[in-house]
Structure formats: C-alpha cells, structure tokens
Amino acid sequence: MDALEKLNQQINRELACIEDLAIEIVMLSHKLETDIAQQRKQDLHNSLEQLEKLRRRKELWSIAAELNLQGRKAKVVKKVVEMA
C-alpha cells in the first residue's frame, strides 16, 4: 500500500469519527447531558483539525505526484509531506 492510499484511509477514518461525534453530540444534547456533549465537542474540534492536516498533506502528495508525472524530481516536496 502506498503513502497516498494510507493517507486516504486516514482521511476516511477521521471523517467517520467526525460523523459519529456529531451524531453523539446531538443525542447527548437531547438528553440534556451537556457536560459530556461539551467534551465531545472538543473531540470534534480536534478531529476537524486533524482532518485539515491530512487534507494539506494529501494536497502536497498530489503536487509531488504531478511533478513526477512531468518528469521533475519532487524529493523536496515529498520530504516536507513526510515531516508534516
């Protein structure tokens, strides 16, 4: 499995987590369990931040792949992506 496939899997897992958290927040709010809902809200915030990092990393991988298709070496871009 290549790095881009792994990245897509991470993105899909994060999206599923975000969806589950959103549903749980609504359910907890209906039950008036606002303290737990607030905790899940923070978890949701963290997941959204992680999703944004993954999106940026995927964008960099796409740039590197495009440069490689054009016959240009993209070692610098790949190194930056790996460090991200």
PyMOL Python script that loads the backbone (N, CA, C, O; Angstrom):
from pymol import cmd

cmd.read_pdbstr("""\
ATOM      1  N   MET A   1       0.856  -1.178   0.000  1.00  0.00           N
ATOM      2  CA  MET A   1       0.000   0.000   0.000  1.00  0.00           C
ATOM      3  C   MET A   1       0.904   1.244   0.000  1.00  0.00           C
ATOM      4  O   MET A   1       1.829   1.354   0.805  1.00  0.00           O
ATOM      5  N   ASP A   2       0.621   2.159  -0.903  1.00  0.00           N
ATOM      6  CA  ASP A   2       1.473   3.341  -0.966  1.00  0.00           C
ATOM      7  C   ASP A   2       1.003   4.422   0.016  1.00  0.00           C
ATOM      8  O   ASP A   2      -0.050   4.307   0.643  1.00  0.00           O
ATOM      9  N   ALA A   3       1.806   5.456   0.123  1.00  0.00           N
ATOM     10  CA  ALA A   3       1.549   6.513   1.103  1.00  0.00           C
ATOM     11  C   ALA A   3       0.223   7.225   0.851  1.00  0.00           C
ATOM     12  O   ALA A   3      -0.478   7.590   1.795  1.00  0.00           O
ATOM     13  N   LEU A   4      -0.115   7.419  -0.400  1.00  0.00           N
ATOM     14  CA  LEU A   4      -1.365   8.123  -0.718  1.00  0.00           C
ATOM     15  C   LEU A   4      -2.578   7.290  -0.310  1.00  0.00           C
ATOM     16  O   LEU A   4      -3.566   7.840   0.178  1.00  0.00           O
ATOM     17  N   GLU A   5      -2.517   5.977  -0.502  1.00  0.00           N
ATOM     18  CA  GLU A   5      -3.617   5.104  -0.072  1.00  0.00           C
ATOM     19  C   GLU A   5      -3.775   5.150   1.449  1.00  0.00           C
ATOM     20  O   GLU A   5      -4.891   5.218   1.963  1.00  0.00           O
ATOM     21  N   LYS A   6      -2.648   5.113   2.161  1.00  0.00           N
ATOM     22  CA  LYS A   6      -2.690   5.186   3.617  1.00  0.00           C
ATOM     23  C   LYS A   6      -3.297   6.509   4.066  1.00  0.00           C
ATOM     24  O   LYS A   6      -4.083   6.560   5.012  1.00  0.00           O
ATOM     25  N   LEU A   7      -2.922   7.565   3.378  1.00  0.00           N
ATOM     26  CA  LEU A   7      -3.450   8.883   3.696  1.00  0.00           C
ATOM     27  C   LEU A   7      -4.959   8.936   3.468  1.00  0.00           C
ATOM     28  O   LEU A   7      -5.694   9.490   4.285  1.00  0.00           O
ATOM     29  N   ASN A   8      -5.418   8.361   2.362  1.00  0.00           N
ATOM     30  CA  ASN A   8      -6.861   8.313   2.091  1.00  0.00           C
ATOM     31  C   ASN A   8      -7.601   7.515   3.161  1.00  0.00           C
ATOM     32  O   ASN A   8      -8.709   7.880   3.555  1.00  0.00           O
ATOM     33  N   GLN A   9      -6.996   6.432   3.630  1.00  0.00           N
ATOM     34  CA  GLN A   9      -7.614   5.644   4.701  1.00  0.00           C
ATOM     35  C   GLN A   9      -7.706   6.459   5.987  1.00  0.00           C
ATOM     36  O   GLN A   9      -8.722   6.414   6.680  1.00  0.00           O
ATOM     37  N   GLN A  10      -6.655   7.198   6.306  1.00  0.00           N
ATOM     38  CA  GLN A  10      -6.680   8.049   7.497  1.00  0.00           C
ATOM     39  C   GLN A  10      -7.776   9.104   7.385  1.00  0.00           C
ATOM     40  O   GLN A  10      -8.491   9.378   8.349  1.00  0.00           O
ATOM     41  N   ILE A  11      -7.896   9.686   6.204  1.00  0.00           N
ATOM     42  CA  ILE A  11      -8.936  10.697   5.979  1.00  0.00           C
ATOM     43  C   ILE A  11     -10.315  10.079   6.162  1.00  0.00           C
ATOM     44  O   ILE A  11     -11.177  10.672   6.811  1.00  0.00           O
ATOM     45  N   ASN A  12     -10.532   8.899   5.602  1.00  0.00           N
ATOM     46  CA  ASN A  12     -11.831   8.243   5.730  1.00  0.00           C
ATOM     47  C   ASN A  12     -12.151   7.894   7.181  1.00  0.00           C
ATOM     48  O   ASN A  12     -13.295   8.026   7.616  1.00  0.00           O
ATOM     49  N   ARG A  13     -11.140   7.449   7.932  1.00  0.00           N
ATOM     50  CA  ARG A  13     -11.354   7.155   9.357  1.00  0.00           C
ATOM     51  C   ARG A  13     -11.705   8.419  10.135  1.00  0.00           C
ATOM     52  O   ARG A  13     -12.576   8.403  11.004  1.00  0.00           O
ATOM     53  N   GLU A  14     -11.021   9.504   9.814  1.00  0.00           N
ATOM     54  CA  GLU A  14     -11.282  10.768  10.505  1.00  0.00           C
ATOM     55  C   GLU A  14     -12.682  11.277  10.174  1.00  0.00           C
ATOM     56  O   GLU A  14     -13.384  11.788  11.048  1.00  0.00           O
ATOM     57  N   LEU A  15     -13.086  11.138   8.914  1.00  0.00           N
ATOM     58  CA  LEU A  15     -14.444  11.547   8.524  1.00  0.00           C
ATOM     59  C   LEU A  15     -15.502  10.732   9.255  1.00  0.00           C
ATOM     60  O   LEU A  15     -16.516  11.279   9.688  1.00  0.00           O
ATOM     61  N   ALA A  16     -15.275   9.430   9.396  1.00  0.00           N
ATOM     62  CA  ALA A  16     -16.217   8.577  10.128  1.00  0.00           C
ATOM     63  C   ALA A  16     -16.285   8.985  11.589  1.00  0.00           C
ATOM     64  O   ALA A  16     -17.361   9.006  12.187  1.00  0.00           O
ATOM     65  N   CYS A  17     -15.139   9.307  12.159  1.00  0.00           N
ATOM     66  CA  CYS A  17     -15.086   9.746  13.545  1.00  0.00           C
ATOM     67  C   CYS A  17     -15.862  11.053  13.725  1.00  0.00           C
ATOM     68  O   CYS A  17     -16.612  11.212  14.687  1.00  0.00           O
ATOM     69  N   ILE A  18     -15.672  11.978  12.794  1.00  0.00           N
ATOM     70  CA  ILE A  18     -16.372  13.264  12.854  1.00  0.00           C
ATOM     71  C   ILE A  18     -17.877  13.056  12.781  1.00  0.00           C
ATOM     72  O   ILE A  18     -18.638  13.673  13.526  1.00  0.00           O
ATOM     73  N   GLU A  19     -18.290  12.189  11.886  1.00  0.00           N
ATOM     74  CA  GLU A  19     -19.721  11.906  11.749  1.00  0.00           C
ATOM     75  C   GLU A  19     -20.281  11.306  13.039  1.00  0.00           C
ATOM     76  O   GLU A  19     -21.340  11.720  13.510  1.00  0.00           O
ATOM     77  N   ASP A  20     -19.572  10.335  13.605  1.00  0.00           N
ATOM     78  CA  ASP A  20     -20.019   9.708  14.852  1.00  0.00           C
ATOM     79  C   ASP A  20     -20.096  10.721  15.998  1.00  0.00           C
ATOM     80  O   ASP A  20     -21.046  10.717  16.780  1.00  0.00           O
ATOM     81  N   LEU A  21     -19.093  11.579  16.084  1.00  0.00           N
ATOM     82  CA  LEU A  21     -19.090  12.586  17.151  1.00  0.00           C
ATOM     83  C   LEU A  21     -20.252  13.564  16.993  1.00  0.00           C
ATOM     84  O   LEU A  21     -20.891  13.933  17.978  1.00  0.00           O
ATOM     85  N   ALA A  22     -20.522  13.978  15.774  1.00  0.00           N
ATOM     86  CA  ALA A  22     -21.632  14.909  15.537  1.00  0.00           C
ATOM     87  C   ALA A  22     -22.961  14.286  15.952  1.00  0.00           C
ATOM     88  O   ALA A  22     -23.797  14.940  16.576  1.00  0.00           O
ATOM     89  N   ILE A  23     -23.144  13.034  15.603  1.00  0.00           N
ATOM     90  CA  ILE A  23     -24.385  12.332  15.985  1.00  0.00           C
ATOM     91  C   ILE A  23     -24.475  12.217  17.503  1.00  0.00           C
ATOM     92  O   ILE A  23     -25.533  12.438  18.093  1.00  0.00           O
ATOM     93  N   GLU A  24     -23.350  11.867  18.125  1.00  0.00           N
ATOM     94  CA  GLU A  24     -23.354  11.711  19.581  1.00  0.00           C
ATOM     95  C   GLU A  24     -23.636  13.038  20.288  1.00  0.00           C
ATOM     96  O   GLU A  24     -24.342  13.063  21.296  1.00  0.00           O
ATOM     97  N   ILE A  25     -23.091  14.135  19.770  1.00  0.00           N
ATOM     98  CA  ILE A  25     -23.344  15.446  20.367  1.00  0.00           C
ATOM     99  C   ILE A  25     -24.828  15.772  20.334  1.00  0.00           C
ATOM    100  O   ILE A  25     -25.378  16.267  21.318  1.00  0.00           O
ATOM    101  N   VAL A  26     -25.474  15.500  19.218  1.00  0.00           N
ATOM    102  CA  VAL A  26     -26.913  15.770  19.096  1.00  0.00           C
ATOM    103  C   VAL A  26     -27.695  14.910  20.086  1.00  0.00           C
ATOM    104  O   VAL A  26     -28.595  15.401  20.766  1.00  0.00           O
ATOM    105  N   MET A  27     -27.347  13.621  20.165  1.00  0.00           N
ATOM    106  CA  MET A  27     -28.055  12.727  21.080  1.00  0.00           C
ATOM    107  C   MET A  27     -27.865  13.168  22.528  1.00  0.00           C
ATOM    108  O   MET A  27     -28.825  13.192  23.298  1.00  0.00           O
ATOM    109  N   LEU A  28     -26.640  13.515  22.904  1.00  0.00           N
ATOM    110  CA  LEU A  28     -26.370  13.960  24.270  1.00  0.00           C
ATOM    111  C   LEU A  28     -27.093  15.267  24.576  1.00  0.00           C
ATOM    112  O   LEU A  28     -27.570  15.467  25.693  1.00  0.00           O
ATOM    113  N   SER A  29     -27.174  16.142  23.603  1.00  0.00           N
ATOM    114  CA  SER A  29     -27.876  17.409  23.795  1.00  0.00           C
ATOM    115  C   SER A  29     -29.354  17.182  24.036  1.00  0.00           C
ATOM    116  O   SER A  29     -29.956  17.854  24.874  1.00  0.00           O
ATOM    117  N   HIS A  30     -29.949  16.240  23.308  1.00  0.00           N
ATOM    118  CA  HIS A  30     -31.364  15.923  23.510  1.00  0.00           C
ATOM    119  C   HIS A  30     -31.609  15.349  24.902  1.00  0.00           C
ATOM    120  O   HIS A  30     -32.676  15.541  25.486  1.00  0.00           O
ATOM    121  N   LYS A  31     -30.610  14.644  25.422  1.00  0.00           N
ATOM    122  CA  LYS A  31     -30.713  14.080  26.769  1.00  0.00           C
ATOM    123  C   LYS A  31     -30.321  15.088  27.852  1.00  0.00           C
ATOM    124  O   LYS A  31     -30.349  14.786  29.045  1.00  0.00           O
ATOM    125  N   LEU A  32     -29.956  16.289  27.408  1.00  0.00           N
ATOM    126  CA  LEU A  32     -29.504  17.358  28.301  1.00  0.00           C
ATOM    127  C   LEU A  32     -28.240  16.989  29.075  1.00  0.00           C
ATOM    128  O   LEU A  32     -28.017  17.470  30.186  1.00  0.00           O
ATOM    129  N   GLU A  33     -27.427  16.140  28.482  1.00  0.00           N
ATOM    130  CA  GLU A  33     -26.138  15.775  29.071  1.00  0.00           C
ATOM    131  C   GLU A  33     -25.072  16.680  28.459  1.00  0.00           C
ATOM    132  O   GLU A  33     -24.203  16.246  27.702  1.00  0.00           O
ATOM    133  N   THR A  34     -25.178  17.948  28.819  1.00  0.00           N
ATOM    134  CA  THR A  34     -24.358  18.969  28.170  1.00  0.00           C
ATOM    135  C   THR A  34     -22.879  18.882  28.543  1.00  0.00           C
ATOM    136  O   THR A  34     -22.024  19.277  27.751  1.00  0.00           O
ATOM    137  N   ASP A  35     -22.567  18.378  29.719  1.00  0.00           N
ATOM    138  CA  ASP A  35     -21.156  18.276  30.095  1.00  0.00           C
ATOM    139  C   ASP A  35     -20.423  17.288  29.186  1.00  0.00           C
ATOM    140  O   ASP A  35     -19.317  17.566  28.724  1.00  0.00           O
ATOM    141  N   ILE A  36     -21.040  16.145  28.935  1.00  0.00           N
ATOM    142  CA  ILE A  36     -20.433  15.153  28.046  1.00  0.00           C
ATOM    143  C   ILE A  36     -20.454  15.673  26.601  1.00  0.00           C
ATOM    144  O   ILE A  36     -19.507  15.454  25.846  1.00  0.00           O
ATOM    145  N   ALA A  37     -21.531  16.357  26.227  1.00  0.00           N
ATOM    146  CA  ALA A  37     -21.625  16.930  24.875  1.00  0.00           C
ATOM    147  C   ALA A  37     -20.498  17.934  24.645  1.00  0.00           C
ATOM    148  O   ALA A  37     -19.940  18.002  23.550  1.00  0.00           O
ATOM    149  N   GLN A  38     -20.162  18.713  25.671  1.00  0.00           N
ATOM    150  CA  GLN A  38     -19.060  19.670  25.554  1.00  0.00           C
ATOM    151  C   GLN A  38     -17.733  18.948  25.328  1.00  0.00           C
ATOM    152  O   GLN A  38     -16.905  19.400  24.538  1.00  0.00           O
ATOM    153  N   GLN A  39     -17.534  17.836  26.015  1.00  0.00           N
ATOM    154  CA  GLN A  39     -16.315  17.047  25.820  1.00  0.00           C
ATOM    155  C   GLN A  39     -16.246  16.524  24.385  1.00  0.00           C
ATOM    156  O   GLN A  39     -15.194  16.574  23.747  1.00  0.00           O
ATOM    157  N   ARG A  40     -17.376  16.023  23.885  1.00  0.00           N
ATOM    158  CA  ARG A  40     -17.408  15.516  22.515  1.00  0.00           C
ATOM    159  C   ARG A  40     -17.198  16.640  21.508  1.00  0.00           C
ATOM    160  O   ARG A  40     -16.627  16.433  20.438  1.00  0.00           O
ATOM    161  N   LYS A  41     -17.669  17.836  21.867  1.00  0.00           N
ATOM    162  CA  LYS A  41     -17.453  18.996  21.007  1.00  0.00           C
ATOM    163  C   LYS A  41     -15.956  19.268  20.867  1.00  0.00           C
ATOM    164  O   LYS A  41     -15.484  19.579  19.774  1.00  0.00           O
ATOM    165  N   GLN A  42     -15.207  19.154  21.963  1.00  0.00           N
ATOM    166  CA  GLN A  42     -13.759  19.338  21.900  1.00  0.00           C
ATOM    167  C   GLN A  42     -13.114  18.231  21.058  1.00  0.00           C
ATOM    168  O   GLN A  42     -12.196  18.485  20.278  1.00  0.00           O
ATOM    169  N   ASP A  43     -13.608  17.002  21.231  1.00  0.00           N
ATOM    170  CA  ASP A  43     -13.110  15.892  20.407  1.00  0.00           C
ATOM    171  C   ASP A  43     -13.379  16.156  18.922  1.00  0.00           C
ATOM    172  O   ASP A  43     -12.536  15.886  18.067  1.00  0.00           O
ATOM    173  N   LEU A  44     -14.561  16.686  18.638  1.00  0.00           N
ATOM    174  CA  LEU A  44     -14.930  17.016  17.262  1.00  0.00           C
ATOM    175  C   LEU A  44     -13.993  18.094  16.707  1.00  0.00           C
ATOM    176  O   LEU A  44     -13.528  17.997  15.572  1.00  0.00           O
ATOM    177  N   HIS A  45     -13.730  19.096  17.502  1.00  0.00           N
ATOM    178  CA  HIS A  45     -12.808  20.160  17.106  1.00  0.00           C
ATOM    179  C   HIS A  45     -11.426  19.582  16.775  1.00  0.00           C
ATOM    180  O   HIS A  45     -10.824  19.938  15.762  1.00  0.00           O
ATOM    181  N   ASN A  46     -10.938  18.700  17.629  1.00  0.00           N
ATOM    182  CA  ASN A  46      -9.637  18.072  17.403  1.00  0.00           C
ATOM    183  C   ASN A  46      -9.629  17.233  16.119  1.00  0.00           C
ATOM    184  O   ASN A  46      -8.656  17.249  15.364  1.00  0.00           O
ATOM    185  N   SER A  47     -10.713  16.509  15.884  1.00  0.00           N
ATOM    186  CA  SER A  47     -10.817  15.698  14.671  1.00  0.00           C
ATOM    187  C   SER A  47     -10.841  16.568  13.419  1.00  0.00           C
ATOM    188  O   SER A  47     -10.238  16.220  12.404  1.00  0.00           O
ATOM    189  N   LEU A  48     -11.536  17.694  13.494  1.00  0.00           N
ATOM    190  CA  LEU A  48     -11.570  18.608  12.352  1.00  0.00           C
ATOM    191  C   LEU A  48     -10.186  19.188  12.075  1.00  0.00           C
ATOM    192  O   LEU A  48      -9.801  19.349  10.917  1.00  0.00           O
ATOM    193  N   GLU A  49      -9.442  19.501  13.125  1.00  0.00           N
ATOM    194  CA  GLU A  49      -8.077  19.984  12.928  1.00  0.00           C
ATOM    195  C   GLU A  49      -7.202  18.903  12.292  1.00  0.00           C
ATOM    196  O   GLU A  49      -6.406  19.185  11.397  1.00  0.00           O
ATOM    197  N   GLN A  50      -7.358  17.671  12.760  1.00  0.00           N
ATOM    198  CA  GLN A  50      -6.592  16.563  12.188  1.00  0.00           C
ATOM    199  C   GLN A  50      -6.953  16.353  10.723  1.00  0.00           C
ATOM    200  O   GLN A  50      -6.079  16.091   9.896  1.00  0.00           O
ATOM    201  N   LEU A  51      -8.237  16.467  10.403  1.00  0.00           N
ATOM    202  CA  LEU A  51      -8.682  16.321   9.013  1.00  0.00           C
ATOM    203  C   LEU A  51      -8.043  17.394   8.131  1.00  0.00           C
ATOM    204  O   LEU A  51      -7.640  17.109   7.003  1.00  0.00           O
ATOM    205  N   GLU A  52      -7.950  18.605   8.630  1.00  0.00           N
ATOM    206  CA  GLU A  52      -7.329  19.685   7.866  1.00  0.00           C
ATOM    207  C   GLU A  52      -5.852  19.388   7.616  1.00  0.00           C
ATOM    208  O   GLU A  52      -5.350  19.643   6.521  1.00  0.00           O
ATOM    209  N   LYS A  53      -5.151  18.854   8.611  1.00  0.00           N
ATOM    210  CA  LYS A  53      -3.740  18.482   8.427  1.00  0.00           C
ATOM    211  C   LYS A  53      -3.605  17.393   7.369  1.00  0.00           C
ATOM    212  O   LYS A  53      -2.710  17.443   6.525  1.00  0.00           O
ATOM    213  N   LEU A  54      -4.496  16.416   7.421  1.00  0.00           N
ATOM    214  CA  LEU A  54      -4.458  15.335   6.437  1.00  0.00           C
ATOM    215  C   LEU A  54      -4.762  15.856   5.033  1.00  0.00           C
ATOM    216  O   LEU A  54      -4.160  15.410   4.055  1.00  0.00           O
ATOM    217  N   ARG A  55      -5.687  16.791   4.940  1.00  0.00           N
ATOM    218  CA  ARG A  55      -6.027  17.382   3.643  1.00  0.00           C
ATOM    219  C   ARG A  55      -4.817  18.103   3.050  1.00  0.00           C
ATOM    220  O   ARG A  55      -4.528  17.966   1.861  1.00  0.00           O
ATOM    221  N   ARG A  56      -4.114  18.870   3.882  1.00  0.00           N
ATOM    222  CA  ARG A  56      -2.923  19.576   3.396  1.00  0.00           C
ATOM    223  C   ARG A  56      -1.835  18.593   2.969  1.00  0.00           C
ATOM    224  O   ARG A  56      -1.162  18.794   1.959  1.00  0.00           O
ATOM    225  N   ARG A  57      -1.675  17.529   3.755  1.00  0.00           N
ATOM    226  CA  ARG A  57      -0.667  16.519   3.410  1.00  0.00           C
ATOM    227  C   ARG A  57      -1.013  15.861   2.075  1.00  0.00           C
ATOM    228  O   ARG A  57      -0.133  15.629   1.246  1.00  0.00           O
ATOM    229  N   LYS A  58      -2.298  15.562   1.873  1.00  0.00           N
ATOM    230  CA  LYS A  58      -2.724  14.942   0.616  1.00  0.00           C
ATOM    231  C   LYS A  58      -2.485  15.895  -0.556  1.00  0.00           C
ATOM    232  O   LYS A  58      -2.077  15.469  -1.636  1.00  0.00           O
ATOM    233  N   GLU A  59      -2.735  17.158  -0.340  1.00  0.00           N
ATOM    234  CA  GLU A  59      -2.503  18.150  -1.386  1.00  0.00           C
ATOM    235  C   GLU A  59      -1.022  18.180  -1.778  1.00  0.00           C
ATOM    236  O   GLU A  59      -0.692  18.253  -2.961  1.00  0.00           O
ATOM    237  N   LEU A  60      -0.138  18.123  -0.787  1.00  0.00           N
ATOM    238  CA  LEU A  60       1.292  18.108  -1.085  1.00  0.00           C
ATOM    239  C   LEU A  60       1.691  16.846  -1.835  1.00  0.00           C
ATOM    240  O   LEU A  60       2.504  16.898  -2.757  1.00  0.00           O
ATOM    241  N   TRP A  61       1.113  15.701  -1.434  1.00  0.00           N
ATOM    242  CA  TRP A  61       1.410  14.454  -2.154  1.00  0.00           C
ATOM    243  C   TRP A  61       0.941  14.550  -3.598  1.00  0.00           C
ATOM    244  O   TRP A  61       1.609  14.048  -4.503  1.00  0.00           O
ATOM    245  N   SER A  62      -0.185  15.181  -3.818  1.00  0.00           N
ATOM    246  CA  SER A  62      -0.702  15.339  -5.179  1.00  0.00           C
ATOM    247  C   SER A  62       0.237  16.205  -6.017  1.00  0.00           C
ATOM    248  O   SER A  62       0.470  15.932  -7.195  1.00  0.00           O
ATOM    249  N   ILE A  63       0.768  17.248  -5.393  1.00  0.00           N
ATOM    250  CA  ILE A  63       1.723  18.108  -6.099  1.00  0.00           C
ATOM    251  C   ILE A  63       2.966  17.305  -6.474  1.00  0.00           C
ATOM    252  O   ILE A  63       3.461  17.402  -7.597  1.00  0.00           O
ATOM    253  N   ALA A  64       3.461  16.515  -5.529  1.00  0.00           N
ATOM    254  CA  ALA A  64       4.646  15.699  -5.791  1.00  0.00           C
ATOM    255  C   ALA A  64       4.378  14.697  -6.914  1.00  0.00           C
ATOM    256  O   ALA A  64       5.222  14.496  -7.787  1.00  0.00           O
ATOM    257  N   ALA A  65       3.210  14.076  -6.888  1.00  0.00           N
ATOM    258  CA  ALA A  65       2.858  13.101  -7.924  1.00  0.00           C
ATOM    259  C   ALA A  65       2.773  13.777  -9.293  1.00  0.00           C
ATOM    260  O   ALA A  65       3.240  13.225 -10.289  1.00  0.00           O
ATOM    261  N   GLU A  66       2.188  14.953  -9.342  1.00  0.00           N
ATOM    262  CA  GLU A  66       2.078  15.686 -10.604  1.00  0.00           C
ATOM    263  C   GLU A  66       3.458  16.066 -11.136  1.00  0.00           C
ATOM    264  O   GLU A  66       3.719  15.946 -12.333  1.00  0.00           O
ATOM    265  N   LEU A  67       4.325  16.516 -10.261  1.00  0.00           N
ATOM    266  CA  LEU A  67       5.687  16.859 -10.684  1.00  0.00           C
ATOM    267  C   LEU A  67       6.421  15.631 -11.210  1.00  0.00           C
ATOM    268  O   LEU A  67       7.158  15.715 -12.193  1.00  0.00           O
ATOM    269  N   ASN A  68       6.219  14.496 -10.557  1.00  0.00           N
ATOM    270  CA  ASN A  68       6.843  13.257 -11.027  1.00  0.00           C
ATOM    271  C   ASN A  68       6.327  12.861 -12.402  1.00  0.00           C
ATOM    272  O   ASN A  68       7.090  12.384 -13.242  1.00  0.00           O
ATOM    273  N   LEU A  69       5.032  13.058 -12.633  1.00  0.00           N
ATOM    274  CA  LEU A  69       4.470  12.755 -13.948  1.00  0.00           C
ATOM    275  C   LEU A  69       5.076  13.640 -15.035  1.00  0.00           C
ATOM    276  O   LEU A  69       5.204  13.234 -16.190  1.00  0.00           O
ATOM    277  N   GLN A  70       5.440  14.841 -14.645  1.00  0.00           N
ATOM    278  CA  GLN A  70       6.058  15.768 -15.591  1.00  0.00           C
ATOM    279  C   GLN A  70       7.561  15.505 -15.752  1.00  0.00           C
ATOM    280  O   GLN A  70       8.246  16.196 -16.506  1.00  0.00           O
ATOM    281  N   GLY A  71       8.056  14.500 -15.033  1.00  0.00           N
ATOM    282  CA  GLY A  71       9.462  14.157 -15.136  1.00  0.00           C
ATOM    283  C   GLY A  71      10.370  14.978 -14.253  1.00  0.00           C
ATOM    284  O   GLY A  71      11.589  14.966 -14.418  1.00  0.00           O
ATOM    285  N   ARG A  72       9.778  15.686 -13.319  1.00  0.00           N
ATOM    286  CA  ARG A  72      10.574  16.504 -12.403  1.00  0.00           C
ATOM    287  C   ARG A  72      10.725  15.770 -11.085  1.00  0.00           C
ATOM    288  O   ARG A  72       9.795  15.116 -10.614  1.00  0.00           O
ATOM    289  N   LYS A  73      11.884  15.883 -10.507  1.00  0.00           N
ATOM    290  CA  LYS A  73      12.109  15.271  -9.196  1.00  0.00           C
ATOM    291  C   LYS A  73      11.410  16.112  -8.140  1.00  0.00           C
ATOM    292  O   LYS A  73      11.518  17.339  -8.139  1.00  0.00           O
ATOM    293  N   ALA A  74      10.702  15.456  -7.254  1.00  0.00           N
ATOM    294  CA  ALA A  74       9.935  16.167  -6.223  1.00  0.00           C
ATOM    295  C   ALA A  74      10.362  15.715  -4.836  1.00  0.00           C
ATOM    296  O   ALA A  74       9.535  15.604  -3.930  1.00  0.00           O
ATOM    297  N   LYS A  75      11.640  15.459  -4.672  1.00  0.00           N
ATOM    298  CA  LYS A  75      12.135  14.968  -3.385  1.00  0.00           C
ATOM    299  C   LYS A  75      11.878  15.965  -2.255  1.00  0.00           C
ATOM    300  O   LYS A  75      11.551  15.567  -1.137  1.00  0.00           O
ATOM    301  N   VAL A  76      12.023  17.237  -2.540  1.00  0.00           N
ATOM    302  CA  VAL A  76      11.803  18.252  -1.500  1.00  0.00           C
ATOM    303  C   VAL A  76      10.356  18.239  -1.048  1.00  0.00           C
ATOM    304  O   VAL A  76      10.086  18.268   0.153  1.00  0.00           O
ATOM    305  N   VAL A  77       9.425  18.195  -1.980  1.00  0.00           N
ATOM    306  CA  VAL A  77       8.006  18.168  -1.628  1.00  0.00           C
ATOM    307  C   VAL A  77       7.694  16.920  -0.842  1.00  0.00           C
ATOM    308  O   VAL A  77       6.970  16.989   0.151  1.00  0.00           O
ATOM    309  N   LYS A  78       8.226  15.757  -1.263  1.00  0.00           N
ATOM    310  CA  LYS A  78       7.971  14.516  -0.545  1.00  0.00           C
ATOM    311  C   LYS A  78       8.519  14.594   0.866  1.00  0.00           C
ATOM    312  O   LYS A  78       7.874  14.115   1.799  1.00  0.00           O
ATOM    313  N   LYS A  79       9.679  15.177   1.047  1.00  0.00           N
ATOM    314  CA  LYS A  79      10.285  15.298   2.367  1.00  0.00           C
ATOM    315  C   LYS A  79       9.411  16.177   3.265  1.00  0.00           C
ATOM    316  O   LYS A  79       9.204  15.849   4.433  1.00  0.00           O
ATOM    317  N   VAL A  80       8.905  17.272   2.740  1.00  0.00           N
ATOM    318  CA  VAL A  80       8.030  18.158   3.506  1.00  0.00           C
ATOM    319  C   VAL A  80       6.768  17.421   3.914  1.00  0.00           C
ATOM    320  O   VAL A  80       6.311  17.557   5.049  1.00  0.00           O
ATOM    321  N   VAL A  81       6.198  16.642   3.003  1.00  0.00           N
ATOM    322  CA  VAL A  81       4.985  15.889   3.300  1.00  0.00           C
ATOM    323  C   VAL A  81       5.257  14.889   4.416  1.00  0.00           C
ATOM    324  O   VAL A  81       4.450  14.761   5.337  1.00  0.00           O
ATOM    325  N   GLU A  82       6.368  14.186   4.351  1.00  0.00           N
ATOM    326  CA  GLU A  82       6.685  13.196   5.368  1.00  0.00           C
ATOM    327  C   GLU A  82       6.876  13.847   6.727  1.00  0.00           C
ATOM    328  O   GLU A  82       6.562  13.240   7.751  1.00  0.00           O
ATOM    329  N   MET A  83       7.381  15.061   6.753  1.00  0.00           N
ATOM    330  CA  MET A  83       7.603  15.759   8.011  1.00  0.00           C
ATOM    331  C   MET A  83       6.310  16.336   8.569  1.00  0.00           C
ATOM    332  O   MET A  83       6.211  16.572   9.773  1.00  0.00           O
ATOM    333  N   ALA A  84       5.316  16.567   7.711  1.00  0.00           N
ATOM    334  CA  ALA A  84       4.059  17.179   8.141  1.00  0.00           C
ATOM    335  C   ALA A  84       3.270  16.262   9.039  1.00  0.00           C
ATOM    336  O   ALA A  84       2.184  16.624   9.491  1.00  0.00           O
TER     337      ALA A  84
END
""", "prot")
cmd.dss("prot")
cmd.show_as("cartoon", "prot")
cmd.util.cbc("prot")
cmd.orient("prot")
